Amino acid sequence: MIEGAVAEELFRDIYPIIEHGSLIFALIYYNKYKNYPFYKYFIIYLLNILLFKIIDFFIGDGVSGEEGNFDLYNYYTFFEFNFIVLIYYSLIENKKNLIWIKLLAVSFNLIYFISFYLSFLNLYTVQIEGFFNSLLIIIYFIELLNSEMVLNYKKIFPFWMSVGFLLFYLTSIPFFTLLYSKIFDNRLMFVLLYSIIIVLHLIFIYGLVTCKKAEN
């Protein structure tokens, strides 16, 4: 247990550094990607993480889904989801897919606000967000597969960004289900969460550095 606690503390200290690193890289490479309409929302998404980290510094122990920060993380979920919606609404071009994006956005936000009246939903909003975000990303991948960009997908930053998002949000569904249901809430679980967050932001950084500049 002592070794597990040490590992948890180590990963807890490392993952915010990587998170902030991806924001720094996003700002450094702004001119490279500024022609992507979605990019400003991506930066806002990263700034939102930093903002809640600052808020949590003064009122909690870290925006990580821990029991003591449940309310704060629930508020963070609202902003996180809607910035993800804006990102993919800017990326998607197919009109039918845009309708699906709008339906998902309305559906989640409706569930989110209902959760203030039906308190049991608070235990599921994070998992529902993960599911809805995964659907948004899958819609993007389907459109990418049916476009000419698929021929050079490895050089497109939105592809790598979406790979990172899908990995994180699909993993978050079982993680927070186990955590909030108290089926398994061992502190070692957070080593997994922190690891996935690190991988997510390393993928962001990789994509920012290696992908080609957006064309006018």
PyRosetta script that sets phi, psi and omega in degrees:
from pyrosetta import init, pose_from_sequence

init()
pose = pose_from_sequence("MIEGAVAEELFRDIYPIIEHGSLIFALIYYNKYKNYPFYKYFIIYLLNILLFKIIDFFIGDGVSGEEGNFDLYNYYTFFEFNFIVLIYYSLIENKKNLIWIKLLAVSFNLIYFISFYLSFLNLYTVQIEGFFNSLLIIIYFIELLNSEMVLNYKKIFPFWMSVGFLLFYLTSIPFFTLLYSKIFDNRLMFVLLYSIIIVLHLIFIYGLVTCKKAEN")
pose.set_psi(1, -33.9)
pose.set_omega(1, 179.7)
pose.set_phi(2, -66.0)
pose.set_psi(2, -43.3)
pose.set_omega(2, 179.5)
pose.set_phi(3, -63.9)
pose.set_psi(3, -38.5)
pose.set_omega(3, 177.6)
pose.set_phi(4, -63.7)
pose.set_psi(4, -40.1)
pose.set_omega(4, 178.9)
pose.set_phi(5, -65.5)
pose.set_psi(5, -38.1)
pose.set_omega(5, 178.7)
pose.set_phi(6, -65.6)
pose.set_psi(6, -42.7)
pose.set_omega(6, 179.0)
pose.set_phi(7, -63.2)
pose.set_psi(7, -42.9)
pose.set_omega(7, 179.8)
pose.set_phi(8, -61.8)
pose.set_psi(8, -42.6)
pose.set_omega(8, -179.7)
pose.set_phi(9, -67.3)
pose.set_psi(9, -39.1)
pose.set_omega(9, 179.9)
pose.set_phi(10, -62.8)
pose.set_psi(10, -49.7)
pose.set_omega(10, -179.3)
pose.set_phi(11, -66.6)
pose.set_psi(11, -33.6)
pose.set_omega(11, 178.1)
pose.set_phi(12, -64.7)
pose.set_psi(12, -32.2)
pose.set_omega(12, 179.3)
pose.set_phi(13, -80.2)
pose.set_psi(13, -29.1)
pose.set_omega(13, -174.9)
pose.set_phi(14, -81.6)
pose.set_psi(14, -41.9)
pose.set_omega(14, -169.4)
pose.set_phi(15, -63.2)
pose.set_psi(15, -33.8)
pose.set_omega(15, 177.1)
pose.set_phi(16, -65.3)
pose.set_psi(16, -30.7)
pose.set_omega(16, 178.1)
pose.set_phi(17, -63.5)
pose.set_psi(17, -43.4)
pose.set_omega(17, 179.3)
pose.set_phi(18, -68.0)
pose.set_psi(18, -39.6)
pose.set_omega(18, 176.7)
pose.set_phi(19, -57.8)
pose.set_psi(19, -49.3)
pose.set_omega(19, -179.2)
pose.set_phi(20, -67.3)
pose.set_psi(20, -31.5)
pose.set_omega(20, 177.5)
pose.set_phi(21, -63.0)
pose.set_psi(21, -39.7)
pose.set_omega(21, 179.5)
pose.set_phi(22, -66.8)
pose.set_psi(22, -34.4)
pose.set_omega(22, 175.5)
pose.set_phi(23, -65.6)
pose.set_psi(23, -43.5)
pose.set_omega(23, 178.7)
pose.set_phi(24, -60.7)
pose.set_psi(24, -45.1)
pose.set_omega(24, 178.6)
pose.set_phi(25, -64.3)
pose.set_psi(25, -38.8)
pose.set_omega(25, 179.6)
pose.set_phi(26, -62.2)
pose.set_psi(26, -37.4)
pose.set_omega(26, 178.5)
pose.set_phi(27, -74.1)
pose.set_psi(27, -39.2)
pose.set_omega(27, 178.6)
pose.set_phi(28, -61.5)
pose.set_psi(28, -40.2)
pose.set_omega(28, -176.2)
pose.set_phi(29, -95.8)
pose.set_psi(29, 20.0)
pose.set_omega(29, -177.4)
pose.set_phi(30, -57.9)
pose.set_psi(30, -46.0)
pose.set_omega(30, -178.2)
pose.set_phi(31, -63.4)
pose.set_psi(31, -29.2)
pose.set_omega(31, -179.7)
pose.set_phi(32, -69.3)
pose.set_psi(32, -34.3)
pose.set_omega(32, -172.8)
pose.set_phi(33, -116.7)
pose.set_psi(33, 5.1)
pose.set_omega(33, -173.7)
pose.set_phi(34, -63.5)
pose.set_psi(34, -20.2)
pose.set_omega(34, 178.9)
pose.set_phi(35, -77.7)
pose.set_psi(35, -9.2)
pose.set_omega(35, 170.5)
pose.set_phi(36, -78.1)
pose.set_psi(36, 119.6)
pose.set_omega(36, 179.7)
pose.set_phi(37, -58.5)
pose.set_psi(37, -30.9)
pose.set_omega(37, -176.6)
pose.set_phi(38, -75.3)
pose.set_psi(38, -15.6)
pose.set_omega(38, -164.9)
pose.set_phi(39, -65.1)
pose.set_psi(39, -34.6)
pose.set_omega(39, 179.6)
pose.set_phi(40, -64.6)
pose.set_psi(40, -33.9)
pose.set_omega(40, 177.6)
pose.set_phi(41, -72.7)
pose.set_psi(41, -32.5)
pose.set_omega(41, 175.7)
pose.set_phi(42, -63.0)
pose.set_psi(42, -43.3)
pose.set_omega(42, 178.2)
pose.set_phi(43, -65.1)
pose.set_psi(43, -41.1)
pose.set_omega(43, 177.7)
pose.set_phi(44, -62.7)
pose.set_psi(44, -38.3)
pose.set_omega(44, 176.1)
pose.set_phi(45, -57.2)
pose.set_psi(45, -45.0)
pose.set_omega(45, 179.3)
pose.set_phi(46, -69.5)
pose.set_psi(46, -37.9)
pose.set_omega(46, 177.0)
pose.set_phi(47, -65.4)
pose.set_psi(47, -33.7)
pose.set_omega(47, 177.6)
pose.set_phi(48, -61.8)
pose.set_psi(48, -39.3)
pose.set_omega(48, 176.2)
pose.set_phi(49, -60.1)
pose.set_psi(49, -47.2)
pose.set_omega(49, -179.4)
pose.set_phi(50, -62.8)
pose.set_psi(50, -42.2)
pose.set_omega(50, -179.4)
pose.set_phi(51, -59.3)
pose.set_psi(51, -46.9)
pose.set_omega(51, -179.4)
pose.set_phi(52, -70.3)
pose.set_psi(52, -27.8)
pose.set_omega(52, 174.0)
pose.set_phi(53, -64.7)
pose.set_psi(53, -41.1)
pose.set_omega(53, 179.3)
pose.set_phi(54, -65.9)
pose.set_psi(54, -45.2)
pose.set_omega(54, 178.0)
pose.set_phi(55, -59.0)
pose.set_psi(55, -45.4)
pose.set_omega(55, -176.9)
pose.set_phi(56, -68.0)
pose.set_psi(56, -27.1)
pose.set_omega(56, 177.5)
pose.set_phi(57, -60.4)
pose.set_psi(57, -34.3)
pose.set_omega(57, -177.0)
pose.set_phi(58, -91.0)
pose.set_psi(58, -24.1)
pose.set_omega(58, -174.4)
pose.set_phi(59, -123.0)
pose.set_psi(59, -5.7)
pose.set_omega(59, -176.6)
pose.set_phi(60, -151.0)
pose.set_psi(60, -154.5)
pose.set_omega(60, -174.4)
pose.set_phi(61, -122.8)
pose.set_psi(61, 12.9)
pose.set_omega(61, 178.8)
pose.set_phi(62, 127.6)
pose.set_psi(62, 131.2)
pose.set_omega(62, -179.5)
pose.set_phi(63, -78.8)
pose.set_psi(63, 83.6)
pose.set_omega(63, -176.2)
pose.set_phi(64, -134.9)
pose.set_psi(64, 9.7)
pose.set_omega(64, 179.3)
pose.set_phi(65, 84.7)
pose.set_psi(65, 9.5)
pose.set_omega(65, -179.5)
pose.set_phi(66, -70.7)
pose.set_psi(66, 155.8)
pose.set_omega(66, -171.4)
pose.set_phi(67, -55.4)
pose.set_psi(67, -41.0)
pose.set_omega(67, -177.2)
pose.set_phi(68, -68.4)
pose.set_psi(68, -15.9)
pose.set_omega(68, -177.6)
pose.set_phi(69, -113.8)
pose.set_psi(69, 22.4)
pose.set_omega(69, -173.0)
pose.set_phi(70, -58.2)
pose.set_psi(70, -48.0)
pose.set_omega(70, -177.6)
pose.set_phi(71, -63.6)
pose.set_psi(71, -44.3)
pose.set_omega(71, -179.8)
pose.set_phi(72, -62.6)
pose.set_psi(72, -43.1)
pose.set_omega(72, -179.7)
pose.set_phi(73, -66.1)
pose.set_psi(73, -32.5)
pose.set_omega(73, 177.9)
pose.set_phi(74, -65.8)
pose.set_psi(74, -39.6)
pose.set_omega(74, 175.8)
pose.set_phi(75, -66.5)
pose.set_psi(75, -41.1)
pose.set_omega(75, 178.3)
pose.set_phi(76, -58.5)
pose.set_psi(76, -39.4)
pose.set_omega(76, -178.8)
pose.set_phi(77, -57.6)
pose.set_psi(77, -40.0)
pose.set_omega(77, 179.8)
pose.set_phi(78, -59.9)
pose.set_psi(78, -51.0)
pose.set_omega(78, -178.2)
pose.set_phi(79, -68.3)
pose.set_psi(79, -40.0)
pose.set_omega(79, 179.2)
pose.set_phi(80, -57.9)
pose.set_psi(80, -49.9)
pose.set_omega(80, -178.2)
pose.set_phi(81, -59.9)
pose.set_psi(81, -46.5)
pose.set_omega(81, -174.9)
pose.set_phi(82, -69.6)
pose.set_psi(82, -28.8)
pose.set_omega(82, 173.2)
pose.set_phi(83, -71.6)
pose.set_psi(83, -35.6)
pose.set_omega(83, 175.0)
pose.set_phi(84, -63.1)
pose.set_psi(84, -41.2)
pose.set_omega(84, 176.8)
pose.set_phi(85, -58.5)
pose.set_psi(85, -46.6)
pose.set_omega(85, -179.3)
pose.set_phi(86, -63.1)
pose.set_psi(86, -38.1)
pose.set_omega(86, 177.9)
pose.set_phi(87, -59.3)
pose.set_psi(87, -51.0)
pose.set_omega(87, -174.5)
pose.set_phi(88, -80.0)
pose.set_psi(88, -25.2)
pose.set_omega(88, 173.1)
pose.set_phi(89, -65.3)
pose.set_psi(89, -31.8)
pose.set_omega(89, 177.9)
pose.set_phi(90, -76.9)
pose.set_psi(90, -26.4)
pose.set_omega(90, -178.4)
pose.set_phi(91, -85.4)
pose.set_psi(91, -34.9)
pose.set_omega(91, -174.4)
pose.set_phi(92, -77.2)
pose.set_psi(92, 138.8)
pose.set_omega(92, 179.6)
pose.set_phi(93, -114.9)
pose.set_psi(93, -31.8)
pose.set_omega(93, -178.9)
pose.set_phi(94, -63.7)
pose.set_psi(94, 129.7)
pose.set_omega(94, -174.5)
pose.set_phi(95, -64.7)
pose.set_psi(95, -38.4)
pose.set_omega(95, 178.3)
pose.set_phi(96, -65.3)
pose.set_psi(96, -40.1)
pose.set_omega(96, 178.1)
pose.set_phi(97, -66.1)
pose.set_psi(97, -35.6)
pose.set_omega(97, 177.4)
pose.set_phi(98, -64.6)
pose.set_psi(98, -35.1)
pose.set_omega(98, 176.5)
pose.set_phi(99, -64.1)
pose.set_psi(99, -41.5)
pose.set_omega(99, 177.3)
pose.set_phi(100, -62.7)
pose.set_psi(100, -39.0)
pose.set_omega(100, 178.0)
pose.set_phi(101, -60.3)
pose.set_psi(101, -45.4)
pose.set_omega(101, 179.8)
pose.set_phi(102, -63.6)
pose.set_psi(102, -41.7)
pose.set_omega(102, 179.9)
pose.set_phi(103, -64.0)
pose.set_psi(103, -41.5)
pose.set_omega(103, 178.0)
pose.set_phi(104, -64.9)
pose.set_psi(104, -41.1)
pose.set_omega(104, -179.8)
pose.set_phi(105, -63.2)
pose.set_psi(105, -47.6)
pose.set_omega(105, -179.6)
pose.set_phi(106, -63.7)
pose.set_psi(106, -42.9)
pose.set_omega(106, -177.0)
pose.set_phi(107, -62.5)
pose.set_psi(107, -47.2)
pose.set_omega(107, -178.5)
pose.set_phi(108, -65.9)
pose.set_psi(108, -44.6)
pose.set_omega(108, -177.9)
pose.set_phi(109, -64.3)
pose.set_psi(109, -33.7)
pose.set_omega(109, 175.9)
pose.set_phi(110, -65.4)
pose.set_psi(110, -46.2)
pose.set_omega(110, 177.7)
pose.set_phi(111, -61.2)
pose.set_psi(111, -41.0)
pose.set_omega(111, -177.9)
pose.set_phi(112, -60.9)
pose.set_psi(112, -47.4)
pose.set_omega(112, -177.1)
pose.set_phi(113, -74.0)
pose.set_psi(113, -30.8)
pose.set_omega(113, 174.7)
pose.set_phi(114, -64.0)
pose.set_psi(114, -31.1)
pose.set_omega(114, -177.9)
pose.set_phi(115, -62.4)
pose.set_psi(115, -19.2)
pose.set_omega(115, 176.3)
pose.set_phi(116, -73.6)
pose.set_psi(116, -20.7)
pose.set_omega(116, 179.3)
pose.set_phi(117, -102.7)
pose.set_psi(117, -32.0)
pose.set_omega(117, 175.3)
pose.set_phi(118, -109.2)
pose.set_psi(118, 89.1)
pose.set_omega(118, -168.1)
pose.set_phi(119, -60.4)
pose.set_psi(119, -25.6)
pose.set_omega(119, -179.1)
pose.set_phi(120, -63.7)
pose.set_psi(120, -23.6)
pose.set_omega(120, 178.7)
pose.set_phi(121, -67.6)
pose.set_psi(121, -20.7)
pose.set_omega(121, 178.4)
pose.set_phi(122, -58.7)
pose.set_psi(122, -26.2)
pose.set_omega(122, -179.7)
pose.set_phi(123, -76.8)
pose.set_psi(123, -8.4)
pose.set_omega(123, -173.0)
pose.set_phi(124, -124.6)
pose.set_psi(124, -8.4)
pose.set_omega(124, -175.2)
pose.set_phi(125, -62.9)
pose.set_psi(125, -36.3)
pose.set_omega(125, 179.9)
pose.set_phi(126, -66.6)
pose.set_psi(126, -43.1)
pose.set_omega(126, 178.5)
pose.set_phi(127, -67.0)
pose.set_psi(127, -39.0)
pose.set_omega(127, 177.9)
pose.set_phi(128, -63.8)
pose.set_psi(128, -40.4)
pose.set_omega(128, 177.1)
pose.set_phi(129, -60.2)
pose.set_psi(129, -44.4)
pose.set_omega(129, 178.8)
pose.set_phi(130, -59.1)
pose.set_psi(130, -40.9)
pose.set_omega(130, 178.6)
pose.set_phi(131, -65.9)
pose.set_psi(131, -47.0)
pose.set_omega(131, -179.2)
pose.set_phi(132, -65.2)
pose.set_psi(132, -41.0)
pose.set_omega(132, 177.5)
pose.set_phi(133, -61.9)
pose.set_psi(133, -40.3)
pose.set_omega(133, 178.2)
pose.set_phi(134, -61.1)
pose.set_psi(134, -39.7)
pose.set_omega(134, 177.5)
pose.set_phi(135, -64.0)
pose.set_psi(135, -41.1)
pose.set_omega(135, 178.0)
pose.set_phi(136, -59.5)
pose.set_psi(136, -43.3)
pose.set_omega(136, -178.3)
pose.set_phi(137, -68.0)
pose.set_psi(137, -40.4)
pose.set_omega(137, 178.7)
pose.set_phi(138, -63.9)
pose.set_psi(138, -39.0)
pose.set_omega(138, 175.6)
pose.set_phi(139, -58.5)
pose.set_psi(139, -43.2)
pose.set_omega(139, 178.6)
pose.set_phi(140, -62.7)
pose.set_psi(140, -44.8)
pose.set_omega(140, -178.9)
pose.set_phi(141, -63.2)
pose.set_psi(141, -38.5)
pose.set_omega(141, 177.8)
pose.set_phi(142, -62.5)
pose.set_psi(142, -43.7)
pose.set_omega(142, 178.7)
pose.set_phi(143, -66.1)
pose.set_psi(143, -38.7)
pose.set_omega(143, 178.7)
pose.set_phi(144, -62.1)
pose.set_psi(144, -42.9)
pose.set_omega(144, -179.6)
pose.set_phi(145, -62.7)
pose.set_psi(145, -26.8)
pose.set_omega(145, -178.5)
pose.set_phi(146, -98.3)
pose.set_psi(146, 13.9)
pose.set_omega(146, -179.6)
pose.set_phi(147, -119.0)
pose.set_psi(147, 167.9)
pose.set_omega(147, 178.2)
pose.set_phi(148, -69.3)
pose.set_psi(148, -21.1)
pose.set_omega(148, -178.6)
pose.set_phi(149, -65.0)
pose.set_psi(149, -20.3)
pose.set_omega(149, -178.6)
pose.set_phi(150, -61.9)
pose.set_psi(150, -24.6)
pose.set_omega(150, 180.0)
pose.set_phi(151, -66.0)
pose.set_psi(151, -21.9)
pose.set_omega(151, -178.1)
pose.set_phi(152, -132.9)
pose.set_psi(152, 36.4)
pose.set_omega(152, -170.4)
pose.set_phi(153, -61.7)
pose.set_psi(153, -29.7)
pose.set_omega(153, -177.2)
pose.set_phi(154, -69.9)
pose.set_psi(154, -15.0)
pose.set_omega(154, 179.5)
pose.set_phi(155, -103.2)
pose.set_psi(155, 12.8)
pose.set_omega(155, -179.2)
pose.set_phi(156, -109.1)
pose.set_psi(156, 118.1)
pose.set_omega(156, -177.0)
pose.set_phi(157, -59.2)
pose.set_psi(157, -41.2)
pose.set_omega(157, 178.7)
pose.set_phi(158, -56.2)
pose.set_psi(158, -29.2)
pose.set_omega(158, 177.1)
pose.set_phi(159, -63.2)
pose.set_psi(159, -50.4)
pose.set_omega(159, -178.6)
pose.set_phi(160, -67.3)
pose.set_psi(160, -38.6)
pose.set_omega(160, 176.2)
pose.set_phi(161, -58.2)
pose.set_psi(161, -43.7)
pose.set_omega(161, -177.8)
pose.set_phi(162, -70.3)
pose.set_psi(162, -35.3)
pose.set_omega(162, 174.9)
pose.set_phi(163, -59.6)
pose.set_psi(163, -46.2)
pose.set_omega(163, 179.0)
pose.set_phi(164, -62.6)
pose.set_psi(164, -46.0)
pose.set_omega(164, 179.2)
pose.set_phi(165, -60.1)
pose.set_psi(165, -46.8)
pose.set_omega(165, -175.9)
pose.set_phi(166, -64.3)
pose.set_psi(166, -41.6)
pose.set_omega(166, 177.1)
pose.set_phi(167, -58.8)
pose.set_psi(167, -45.9)
pose.set_omega(167, -176.8)
pose.set_phi(168, -68.2)
pose.set_psi(168, -49.1)
pose.set_omega(168, -172.3)
pose.set_phi(169, -73.4)
pose.set_psi(169, -34.3)
pose.set_omega(169, 175.2)
pose.set_phi(170, -65.5)
pose.set_psi(170, -36.4)
pose.set_omega(170, 178.2)
pose.set_phi(171, -71.1)
pose.set_psi(171, -32.9)
pose.set_omega(171, -176.3)
pose.set_phi(172, -66.9)
pose.set_psi(172, -27.0)
pose.set_omega(172, -176.1)
pose.set_phi(173, -62.8)
pose.set_psi(173, -56.6)
pose.set_omega(173, 178.3)
pose.set_phi(174, -68.1)
pose.set_psi(174, -33.0)
pose.set_omega(174, -178.1)
pose.set_phi(175, -60.7)
pose.set_psi(175, -53.2)
pose.set_omega(175, -176.4)
pose.set_phi(176, -74.8)
pose.set_psi(176, -25.0)
pose.set_omega(176, 173.8)
pose.set_phi(177, -63.2)
pose.set_psi(177, -46.6)
pose.set_omega(177, 178.4)
pose.set_phi(178, -66.0)
pose.set_psi(178, -39.7)
pose.set_omega(178, -176.6)
pose.set_phi(179, -67.6)
pose.set_psi(179, -52.5)
pose.set_omega(179, -174.4)
pose.set_phi(180, -74.4)
pose.set_psi(180, -24.8)
pose.set_omega(180, 177.8)
pose.set_phi(181, -83.1)
pose.set_psi(181, -7.7)
pose.set_omega(181, -179.7)
pose.set_phi(182, 66.3)
pose.set_psi(182, 15.0)
pose.set_omega(182, 176.9)
pose.set_phi(183, -65.5)
pose.set_psi(183, -40.4)
pose.set_omega(183, 178.4)
pose.set_phi(184, -154.0)
pose.set_psi(184, 103.6)
pose.set_omega(184, -176.3)
pose.set_phi(185, -125.4)
pose.set_psi(185, 33.2)
pose.set_omega(185, 176.5)
pose.set_phi(186, -61.1)
pose.set_psi(186, 144.2)
pose.set_omega(186, -179.1)
pose.set_phi(187, -59.2)
pose.set_psi(187, -24.7)
pose.set_omega(187, 179.5)
pose.set_phi(188, -65.1)
pose.set_psi(188, -20.7)
pose.set_omega(188, 176.1)
pose.set_phi(189, -57.7)
pose.set_psi(189, -33.4)
pose.set_omega(189, -176.1)
pose.set_phi(190, -72.1)
pose.set_psi(190, -20.0)
pose.set_omega(190, 172.7)
pose.set_phi(191, -62.0)
pose.set_psi(191, -41.4)
pose.set_omega(191, 176.9)
pose.set_phi(192, -63.9)
pose.set_psi(192, -46.8)
pose.set_omega(192, -180.0)
pose.set_phi(193, -60.2)
pose.set_psi(193, -48.4)
pose.set_omega(193, -179.7)
pose.set_phi(194, -62.1)
pose.set_psi(194, -37.4)
pose.set_omega(194, 179.7)
pose.set_phi(195, -63.8)
pose.set_psi(195, -43.2)
pose.set_omega(195, 179.6)
pose.set_phi(196, -65.5)
pose.set_psi(196, -38.8)
pose.set_omega(196, 177.6)
pose.set_phi(197, -62.8)
pose.set_psi(197, -42.2)
pose.set_omega(197, 178.1)
pose.set_phi(198, -60.7)
pose.set_psi(198, -46.9)
pose.set_omega(198, 179.3)
pose.set_phi(199, -61.2)
pose.set_psi(199, -43.5)
pose.set_omega(199, 178.7)
pose.set_phi(200, -53.6)
pose.set_psi(200, -50.3)
pose.set_omega(200, -175.1)
pose.set_phi(201, -77.7)
pose.set_psi(201, -26.4)
pose.set_omega(201, 172.4)
pose.set_phi(202, -67.1)
pose.set_psi(202, -36.0)
pose.set_omega(202, 175.2)
pose.set_phi(203, -65.3)
pose.set_psi(203, -42.2)
pose.set_omega(203, 174.7)
pose.set_phi(204, -54.7)
pose.set_psi(204, -50.7)
pose.set_omega(204, -176.9)
pose.set_phi(205, -62.0)
pose.set_psi(205, -43.7)
pose.set_omega(205, 178.5)
pose.set_phi(206, -58.4)
pose.set_psi(206, -47.3)
pose.set_omega(206, -179.9)
pose.set_phi(207, -63.4)
pose.set_psi(207, -42.7)
pose.set_omega(207, 179.5)
pose.set_phi(208, -60.1)
pose.set_psi(208, -40.4)
pose.set_omega(208, -175.4)
pose.set_phi(209, -77.6)
pose.set_psi(209, -40.2)
pose.set_omega(209, -168.2)
pose.set_phi(210, -96.3)
pose.set_psi(210, -22.0)
pose.set_omega(210, -174.4)
pose.set_phi(211, -77.9)
pose.set_psi(211, 158.4)
pose.set_omega(211, -175.7)
pose.set_phi(212, -77.0)
pose.set_psi(212, 160.7)
pose.set_omega(212, 178.6)
pose.set_phi(213, -69.4)
pose.set_psi(213, 139.5)
pose.set_omega(213, 178.1)
pose.set_phi(214, -65.1)
pose.set_psi(214, 138.8)
pose.set_omega(214, 179.3)
pose.set_phi(215, -83.8)
pose.set_psi(215, 154.4)
pose.set_omega(215, 177.8)
pose.set_phi(216, -69.5)
pose.dump_pdb("model.pdb")
